[in-house]
Amino acid sequence: MELMLDLVFVGLTIVVFAVLALIAKGVEKL
């Protein structure tokens, strides 16, 4: 149970960083 929660938490963290990186690139283009 805890292992699954850890994997989900890590996955969400990676997704958040990926979204922030895309937003940063979009802002740089502007």
C-alpha positions in Angstrom: 0.0 0.0 0.0 2.7 2.5 1.0 4.9 1.6 -2.0 2.0 2.4 -4.3 1.5 5.8 -2.6 5.2 6.5 -2.9 5.1 5.7 -6.7 2.0 7.9 -7.2 3.7 10.7 -5.3 6.9 10.5 -7.3 4.9 10.3 -10.5 2.9 13.4 -9.6 6.1 15.3 -8.7 7.6 14.4 -12.1 4.4 15.6 -13.9 4.4 18.9 -12.0 8.1 19.5 -12.8 7.4 18.7 -16.5 4.4 21.1 -16.6 6.5 23.8 -15.0 9.3 23.3 -17.5 6.8 23.6 -20.4 5.3 26.8 -18.9 8.9 28.2 -18.5 9.7 27.4 -22.1 6.4 29.0 -23.2 7.2 32.2 -21.2 10.7 32.4 -22.7 9.2 32.4 -26.2 7.0 35.3 -25.2 
